[in-house]
Amino acid sequence: MEALGFRYHSIGADGGTGTYWDESRCYRFSAQQVDELEAATAELHEMTLNAAQHVVATNRFDEFAIALAWRPIIATSWQAFLDSKPSGLSLLGRMDFSYDGKNPPKLLEYNADTPTACLEASVAQWHWLQAVHPQADQFNSIHERLIAAWQRLFAASGAPRLHFTAVGESEEDWGNLEYLRDTAIQAGWRTFALPIERIGSNGSTFVDEFNVPIEALFKLYPWEWLVGEQFGAPLAQALAAARLQVIEPPWKMLLSNKALLVLLWELYPDHPNLLPTFADASRLGSRYVRKPKLAREGANVQWVDGAVVEATEGDYGAEGYVYQALAPLPRFGDDYTLIGSWLIDGEPAGMGIREDTSRITRNTSRFVPHYFTE
């Protein structure tokens, strides 16, 4: 695993030693179950694009807690996506499902902006498959699809180089970032990597620590954090002037926001892969999950079943909450299981599985590999 760049395989809570990559067990699927997950992912992705179009067309940004200055930038970015222009093109995303293999998978959220666990889901569990179950198959074309997607972005961009950035001290973020950078290099990009705190400006253009202009940037750093940074206003100006291409593009702020779940239920009521989700809890009685619109890695989530059964802490919630009907994660032994279904260039590409003794999947939840058979 370390030879693959997966150096954080045993990082536990608070950065200490623990079990993250867990191959003491694995999950076996049938081909039919994989087909069901793949079909649900593809259909839901198209539904989320329709929802983004609805938000832009009807100006429903308030429900997503989007700052006024960023609304025209999101709208412009969305139009660029519709027109297949470089500034609107997207690379990846991950949908999280509750799925027991018998009932339809239920969408819990869409990690559309800065999804992690890509390295684990791609090459790490594929190498595990070759070593442990070489006769079986795996829902996993992530690596090949990433290279093909980068090739398309490279051909469309026209930028001579691509910068990669993340928070400097996050080993997990950098593991994912370096893997994605490697796939971009294989696709023909000339790349540079630097911590986000080392990005600067020469007045009209963002530059790296060597004063090289940044024309295309892949960031493993949430849009809502960027918007609130000191350089948020210059960033908005650079995007408005088309001096910078960012991956993921600004319109992904709509899909990575939990308010999307409310809108999806409004637009597609009773869809078999959706859960009833509302802006308040009154229509769900005393059984629901409360989620902040912008929370990540299970932060500030409450599981309520008559009373608060389980809750996590964090720094989110000021932006508002959504309330989602309960869809208990299937439990195998002592562990609750979450399916993360990957999209690369808008197409289903594979899955990763997270396990935890908690009902709420967090950044410390273990990653467990899978395979499928006929």
N, C-alpha and C positions, 0 to 999 in steps of 0.2 A: 504493500500500500504506500509506503514512504517513497518507493522508487517511482510511483505514479504521481508524486506530488501531494499525496493525501497524508500530510503530516499531522493533521488534527484528529486522527482516528480515535484517540483516547482522551479527548478533552472532556472533562466532566463539568459540573456546575461551578460557576464563578472562575472558569479557566483552570480548575484543578484537574487532577488525574481521575479518570473514570472510564466508562465504556460508552463510546459513541457508535462506532462501527461494531455491530454485534452479529457475528456469524455462528453463534452458538445455536441458532435456529434459522429457518428461512420459511418463506411462504410459497406454496404451490398453487398455481391457478390452472384452470382449463383454458383452451383456446377460445371457447365461447365467452368466458368471463373477460378475457382480454379484449375480445371484439366489442363487448358491451361497454367497457371502460373507454375504449378508443372512440366509439361512436358517440358516447355521451360527451366526451371532451370536445370533439369536433362540432357537435351541434350547439353546445353551450358557448363555445367561442364565437360562433356566428351570432348568437343571441346577444353576447356582450358587445359586439360591434354595433348591432342595431341599437342597443341601449346608449352607447356613446353618441351615435348619430342623433338620437332623441334628445339627449342632454344639450348638445350644441345647438340643435335646431330650435328647441323650445326654451333655451337659456335657463336651465334648471341647475345652475352652478351653486346656488345657495345651499341646496340640499347636500352638496358634497363639500361644503366649507371651503370652497376655492376662493382665494384672495382675488379681489376685483382686478388688480393689475395683470393677473395671469390668465384671466378668462379669454381675452382675444388671442393670447399666445397659444392656448390649448386649441381654440377654434381654428387658428391658422395651421397648427400642426396636424389637426385632424383632416383638414382639407388637403394638406400635402400627402397624407396617407392615402386618401381617396384618389389622388392624382398620381400615386406611386412615385412621388418625389423623395429624394434622399432624407430630407428633414422630417419626414413622417414615417419612415420605415422602422419596423420593430424586429427584434431578434428572438426573444423568448419570453416565456411565462410558465407558471405552474398552478394548476387548479388542485385544491385539496378536497377530497371526497371522504364521506363515510360510506363504506361499502362492505357488505358481509358476504358477497358472492352469490346471494340468493335474490335479494331485493334490488331495485334500481339504485345505482350510486346517487348519493345526494351531495350537491355542491355546498361546501361549507364556506369557502372563500376563494378568491382568485389573486394569487401573488403575481401580479402582472408587471411590476416595476423592478424590484430587486430580488428575484427568487434565488435562494441559495440551495445547497444540497445537489448542485448540478454535477460536480465531480464524482460524488458518491453514486448518483443514479446512472451516470454515463460509464466511464471506464472502470471505476472501482468494482461495481457489482458485475460488470461484464467479465473482468478477469477472474472474479470469484466463480462465475458460472463455468468458465473454461476449465478451472481447476477442480471444481466439485461436482458439477452436473453437465459434463461436456456433451451428453447425448440429448439434453433438453434445450429449450429455446427460452428467450427472455423478451419481454416487451421493452425494447431498448434499441432505438436507432438514433439516439441523441447525438452521438459523436459525428456520425456521417452527415446528419442533417445540419449540425452546427457549421461544419466546414462549407457545405453547400450554401447555407444562408449567408455566411460571411463573404463568399464569392459573389453572391448577388448584391450585397451591400457595397462591396468593393467596386463592382462594375458600375453601380448607380451613383456612388458618392462623388468621385472625382477628387477627393481629398488625398494628398500624397502620403499621409501618415494617419495612424489611429492611436490615440492615447487611451490608456486604461487607468482608472483611479478607484480607490477605496479608502476607508479609514486606515491610517498607518499602523495601528497596533492590533488590528483584528486578524489573527492567524487564519480563521475560517474564511473570512472575506477574501483574503489574499490567496488562499488555496483555490477558491472558486475563480478568482480573477485571473490568476496565472494559467489555469486550465483553459479558460475562455480565450485568453490571449494566445495560447499555443494553437488553438483551433483557427484563430484569425491569421496567424502566421502561415499555417498550412494552406490557407485560402489565398495567400498572396499579399496580405497587408504588411506594411512596414510599421512596427508598433513600438510604443514607449509606455512605461508604467511609472507612476509616481503617486505618493499619498495625496489625498485631496487637499490637505493643509499646505501643500507646496505649490499648488496652482496659484499663479499670479496674473497680473494684468499690466499691459504697457499703456493703458489709457483707452484703447479702442479694441484690443484683442486680448483674449486669454492666452497665457503663455505657460510653459513648463519651467522647471527650475534652471534650465539652460537657455531660457528666453526664446525657445522654439515655439512658434505660434501653434495653438491647439485649434485645429479645424474640424476634427471629428473626435468625439469623446465617448467611450463606454464607461459608465459609472456604476459601481455597486454601492450606491449611496441614494437614499430615498429622495424623491422629488420634494416631498413636504419639508424635508430638512433643508434642501437647497433653497427653496423659496424663502425660508426664514433666516438664511445666513446673511452676514453683512454684505456679501457680494451678490445677493439675490437680485437687486435692481440692475446692476451691470449685466448680470446673466440674462435677465429679461430683455434688455436692450440688444445684447448680442444675438439672441434668438430672433428677435423681431427684425433685425437687420440681416438675418440669414448669414451671419459670420461664423456660426457654430452649429454643427450637427451633433445632437446628443442621442445616444442609445441607452436606455429606452427613451422615445420621444415624449414631449410634454403631454400628449393626449392620453398616455398610459396612466396619468394621475386619476383619470375617471375609472379605469378598470381595477386599479389597485385599492380603491376606496370602498369600504364596506357598504356605503350608501348604494353602491351598484346592486347589492343583493335585494334591497327594497324595491328598486326600480325594475329589476328582472321579474320579481313576483308580481308587480303591477302590470307589466307588459305581457307576461306569460303565466297567468294564474293557473295553478294546479298542474304545472308541468311536472312530469314524473321525476326529473332530476333536480328540482328546486325545492327549497323549504320555505314555508310562509315566513316572510321577514318584513318588519314594519319599523317605522320611526319611533313608535312607542310600544309599550308592553301590553296595553289594554286589551288588544284583540287576541292575545295569547294566554291570558289568565295568569296562572302562577307557575307555568312551566315554559322556560325559555333560556336562551343563552344571550347575555348582553355583551356586545362587542363594540369597542371604540371604532369610529370610522377609519382611523388611520393607524391602528395598532399593528405591531409586528411581533412575530415569534411568541404569540399567546399572551402578550402583555395586557393587563387591565381587563381580563375577561372574567365574567361571572357566570357560573352554571347554576341556574335557579330551578328548583323542583319543589315548590311550596315554600322553601326557604333557600338561602344561599348555601348550596351544597359544597361548592368549590370556587375559589377565586384566585387570581394572580395579581401581582402588583406591577407597577410600571409608571411611565410618565405621560400616558395618553389619556384622553377623555374630554379635554377642554373643547375639542372639535365636535363633540356630540357622539351619540351611540346609535346602534341599530339593535333590534331585538328579533332573534331568529328562533323558530320552533326547534325543540329538542330533536336531535338525530343522534342518539348515543352511538359512539364508535363501537364497532364490534369488539368483543373481548375474548382473547384466547389465552387461557391460563390466567395470569395476573395482569395481563397487559392489554391496553386499549390500542387499536391499530388504525392509523390514518394512511390513506392512499394519496400520494402526490403525483398527479398526471401532468407530464410536460408537454408544452407546445413549443415548437421551433419553427420560426417563419410562418406562424399561423396554422401549423399542422401538428396533430398528435404525434409524439415521438418516443414515449416511454414513460416509465413510472418508477418512483421510489417509495419505500414504506418506512414510516416512523412508528415507534412503539413507546409507550409510557404507562406507568402505573396510574398516572393521573388521567382524568377525562379531558384535560386541556393539553394539547400538544405544544411543547415549548422548545426553545433552542437547545435544551439539554436532552430532549427525547432521542432515543437510540434509532439508528438507521439499520434496517434489516433487509437483506437481499431477497430476491424472488426468482422463480422460474415458472415456465408453464409447459404443459404437455397436451397432446391431443386427447 
